[in-house]
Amino acid sequence: MIVIVMLLLPLLGAVISPLAGLKKGAVREFFLRLFTLGELALAIWLFFRVWNGEEIVLSYPGMIGLGLSFKVDAFRALYMVLACFMWAMSCQFSLQYFAGHGTHLGRYACFSLITLCGVVGVFFSDDLYTTFVFFEIMSNASYPWVAHEETPGAMRAAQTYLGVSVACGMISLMGMFLCWKEVGSLSFSALREAGGNPALYLPACLMLVGYCAKAGMVPLHIWLPKAHPVAPAPASALLSGMLTKTGLFGVIAIGMNLMGENTVFGHVMLGLGLVTMTLGAVLGVFSVNLKRTLACSSLSQIGYITVGLSCAMLLGHHGHLAAAGAVGHMVNHSLLKLCLFLCAGAVYMKAHTLDLTALRGYGRGKWLLHIVFLIGALGLMGVPGLNGYTSKTMIHEGLVELAEEIEGFSMYRLCEWVFLFAAGLTTAYMLKLYICLFWQKNPDAHKQVHYDEMTGHDLTARSALTLIITVLPLLLIGLRPNQVLLPLTNASAAFLNRPPMSHEVAFFSLTNLVGGGISLIIGIAVYVLFVRTCLYKKEEGYLNKWPAWLDLEELFYRPVFTRFLPWLGTTIASFLDSIPSSKLITEWIPKGVSGVFSFLDRLPDSKLVLSWIPKGVSAVFSFLDRLPESRLFTKVLPGIFVALGRIMDELIDHVMLLIKELFLTNREDLAQARTHNIFSRMAWAIAEGLHKIGLIPKRYIHHRSPDDLRYGTYITNAISFGLLLGAAGIVAAILYVFIRMGAA
């Protein structure tokens, strides 16, 4: 029952929090804090309940087709506490963030709580179908985070985020269908038993596509560096620290069960992890945007975790140290990015910029922000005594163990040095951020004075307390790793299908300290010899020397999906349309349809399908064939769909706008809504469609100003409240499912 309560509580908050703030924002803030802290209290209680080995299992056969199943063990309970902690801290900080910068706190609160419901469902799921259902809820509900500002950059990044989520989610769904066909079940236990079956290799790879995309692994990482800079800082902390971990949850569930004994798959994952780790670090070094640098860092840290998981796969049941390092770094990275992104939010909500050149000297004199950011930065660098060092050490030892276990393969030694070099680049870009914010002075004396005057007024007491709380786990894990981190990773060993650690790790041995020291020395050298000499000029500031054309989305994905595939479809349609005398339309299709219906007519009383429908179909196609040059595929049908699509687009936008103006906001913008005559726009859409078909010439179509579709006009309001209606639909659908579950 506690699982259902934890799923329902955020949904209840998603309904109450925005509505409660319609008259008074303080009421909304109270409910937002209440629901997030309440969810955290339930997660902590659940964690202590399962800590001693107890497991909670729930199953609802037949629900939403294949049924939903949930399970709570130590790993799931651990990550549930972490997720709820991050949501609580992020929401506490968001109160000042949205008060000082931005709008739409009600919308943000609504979708944050729906996303939390999706995250809870993912981590509690015990089969891939349940994971997929809540994964899609989480992905769709988190889209408004990226689109929140409704600027052109935010909308484009949100488009990329949603496109990757939907496309890769559908690929994963195909893999689930194939897996169900072979195994007859999608439960994690069934996958573990079926591991090693060659027939499951293709389904496993397809299913991993969606999870790797959400985790932000190369080459499906394109959304991550673009979504984080445009999203509100509290949302960026959750996107980086938690939503990427839901992707890794799927990678663990499939990789460590279905593919855990496959060495080819293990080597592929090792290669992807090393590339992701290095590319993210390189992008971080070149970045000149505060939040983008942290986003690229997240990409790199996902690579670390993937390397740890791949070492655990390749080492088999001897891979307990690497597996523990992977889980430990998942935990540590979540905590580190919560701390660092909230610090970035504290900077942005006062400075109103993320450009490093403009931010030089912002943090001078702001001692609390300075200390918190420094601890987070040192933790991410892997400095001994902080949490990042502990998990990086375990992953590094796992790589060393792999090189020693499989002798004669010197490539593993090269992998170790790639690991150390990427860790050094982490040091370089975090040094760049730290020195830029807290040690350099802004060349503009007036701006530096302005920054200095903010000292003491940059953070409210609640936000300052939130930052202090987020930094405490970094110190606790870093100073007492064997007493804090190791028991948590051992408790998670069962989910990773690996045995727990039987001994303590010598985190502060000379060998491990030397390994960490090498990375720090590499990082300092890269900063001094490359960043300060090639990427920074005192007069110009930080230089963006990353080639603009070297963007995988613009270089490959968008050309393929927006130009190549439409061209391919048009070519095929034109080929079909070029068949002599249009026999495809007048003879082949009708004969095929008649043949199908003749077969169906063997059933009693089927004259309708034998004679009337075939004759009707033939008549329709004969009429269409009389159109000039038989442009059925190239003009008629596209024109019809264009007209219908534009009519629906106009109708939906105006309905959304009407709801916004009448019920959800002040009436000061009502005059703006009245200036747009919906009927004239409908007429324009119909005329455009008729012109597309070829029935009316272009000169009879009234010219429409392109200003109507620019960002920042009424259409962004339609988007905003269209999202709210979408949220209502999501809540209603999930509540219906839970009511059915309760009845079952």
TAKARA-V553204 format. One record per backbone hydrogen bond with DSSP energy under -1.0 kcal/mol. CO is the residue of the C=O (numbers start at 1). NH is the residue of the N-H. If there is no record, write none. Layout:
BEGIN
[[CO NH] [CO NH]]
END
This chain:
BEGIN
[[1 5] [2 6] [3 7] [4 8] [5 9] [8 12] [9 13] [10 14] [11 15] [12 16] [13 17] [15 19] [16 20] [17 21] [19 22] [24 28] [25 29] [26 30] [27 31] [28 32] [29 33] [30 34] [31 35] [32 36] [33 37] [34 38] [35 39] [36 40] [37 41] [38 42] [39 43] [40 44] [41 45] [42 46] [43 47] [44 48] [45 49] [46 50] [47 51] [50 53] [56 72] [58 70] [60 63] [60 68] [62 65] [63 67] [64 66] [68 60] [69 126] [70 58] [72 56] [73 77] [74 78] [75 79] [76 80] [77 81] [78 82] [79 83] [80 84] [81 85] [82 86] [83 87] [84 88] [85 89] [86 90] [87 91] [88 92] [89 93] [90 94] [93 97] [94 98] [96 100] [97 101] [104 108] [105 109] [106 110] [107 111] [108 112] [109 113] [110 114] [111 115] [112 116] [113 117] [114 118] [115 119] [116 120] [117 121] [118 122] [119 123] [120 124] [124 71] [126 188] [127 131] [128 132] [129 133] [130 134] [131 135] [132 136] [133 137] [134 138] [135 139] [136 140] [137 141] [138 142] [142 146] [143 147] [147 150] [151 155] [152 156] [153 157] [154 158] [155 159] [156 160] [157 161] [158 162] [159 163] [160 164] [161 165] [162 166] [163 167] [164 168] [165 169] [166 170] [167 171] [168 172] [169 173] [170 174] [171 175] [172 176] [173 177] [174 178] [175 179] [176 180] [177 181] [178 182] [179 183] [180 184] [186 128] [187 191] [188 192] [189 193] [190 194] [194 197] [197 200] [198 201] [200 204] [201 205] [202 206] [203 207] [204 208] [207 211] [208 212] [209 213] [210 214] [211 215] [212 216] [212 217] [217 220] [221 224] [223 227] [224 228] [227 231] [232 236] [233 237] [234 238] [235 239] [236 240] [237 241] [238 242] [238 243] [239 244] [242 246] [243 247] [244 248] [245 249] [246 250] [247 251] [248 252] [249 253] [250 254] [251 255] [252 256] [254 258] [254 259] [258 196] [259 262] [262 266] [263 267] [264 268] [265 269] [266 270] [267 271] [268 272] [269 273] [270 274] [271 275] [272 276] [273 277] [274 278] [275 279] [276 280] [277 281] [278 282] [279 283] [280 284] [281 285] [282 286] [283 287] [288 356] [289 293] [290 294] [291 295] [292 296] [293 297] [294 298] [295 299] [296 300] [297 301] [298 302] [299 303] [300 304] [301 305] [302 306] [303 307] [304 308] [305 309] [306 310] [307 311] [308 312] [309 313] [310 314] [311 315] [315 318] [316 319] [319 323] [320 324] [321 325] [322 326] [323 327] [324 328] [325 329] [326 330] [327 331] [328 332] [329 333] [330 334] [331 335] [332 336] [333 337] [334 338] [335 339] [336 340] [337 341] [338 342] [339 343] [340 344] [341 345] [342 346] [343 347] [344 348] [345 349] [347 351] [348 352] [354 290] [355 359] [359 362] [361 364] [363 366] [365 367] [366 370] [367 371] [368 372] [369 373] [370 374] [371 375] [372 376] [373 377] [374 378] [375 379] [376 380] [377 381] [378 382] [378 383] [383 386] [387 391] [388 392] [389 393] [390 394] [391 395] [392 396] [393 397] [394 398] [395 399] [396 400] [397 401] [398 402] [399 403] [400 404] [401 405] [402 406] [409 412] [410 414] [411 415] [412 416] [413 417] [414 418] [415 419] [416 420] [417 421] [418 422] [419 423] [420 424] [421 425] [422 426] [423 427] [424 428] [425 429] [426 430] [427 431] [428 432] [429 433] [430 434] [431 435] [432 436] [433 437] [434 438] [435 439] [435 440] [436 361] [437 363] [443 445] [444 448] [445 449] [446 450] [447 451] [448 452] [449 453] [452 455] [454 457] [460 464] [461 465] [462 466] [463 467] [464 468] [465 469] [466 470] [467 471] [471 475] [472 476] [473 477] [474 478] [475 479] [476 480] [480 484] [481 486] [485 489] [486 490] [487 491] [490 493] [492 496] [493 498] [494 497] [505 507] [506 509] [509 513] [510 514] [511 515] [512 516] [513 517] [514 518] [515 519] [516 520] [517 521] [518 522] [519 523] [520 524] [521 525] [522 526] [523 527] [524 528] [525 529] [526 530] [526 531] [527 532] [530 534] [530 535] [531 535] [535 543] [537 541] [541 537] [543 545] [547 550] [549 551] [551 555] [552 556] [552 557] [553 558] [556 560] [557 561] [558 562] [559 563] [559 564] [560 565] [563 567] [564 568] [565 569] [566 570] [567 571] [568 572] [569 573] [570 574] [571 575] [572 576] [573 577] [574 578] [576 579] [579 582] [580 583] [582 586] [583 587] [583 588] [584 589] [587 591] [588 592] [589 593] [590 594] [591 595] [592 596] [593 597] [594 598] [595 599] [596 600] [597 601] [599 602] [600 603] [606 610] [607 611] [608 613] [611 615] [612 616] [613 617] [614 618] [615 619] [616 620] [617 621] [618 622] [619 623] [620 624] [621 625] [624 627] [627 630] [631 635] [631 636] [632 637] [635 639] [636 640] [637 641] [638 642] [639 643] [640 644] [641 645] [642 646] [643 647] [644 648] [645 649] [646 650] [647 651] [648 652] [649 653] [650 654] [651 655] [652 656] [653 657] [654 658] [655 659] [656 660] [657 661] [658 662] [659 663] [659 664] [660 665] [667 670] [669 673] [670 674] [671 675] [673 676] [677 681] [678 682] [679 683] [680 684] [681 685] [682 686] [683 687] [684 688] [685 689] [686 690] [687 691] [688 692] [689 693] [690 694] [690 695] [697 700] [698 701] [705 708] [706 709] [707 710] [710 713] [713 716] [714 718] [715 719] [716 720] [717 721] [718 722] [719 723] [720 724] [721 725] [722 726] [723 727] [724 728] [725 729] [726 730] [727 731] [728 732] [729 733] [730 734] [731 735] [732 736] [733 737] [734 738] [735 739] [736 740] [737 741] [738 742] [739 743] [740 744]]
END
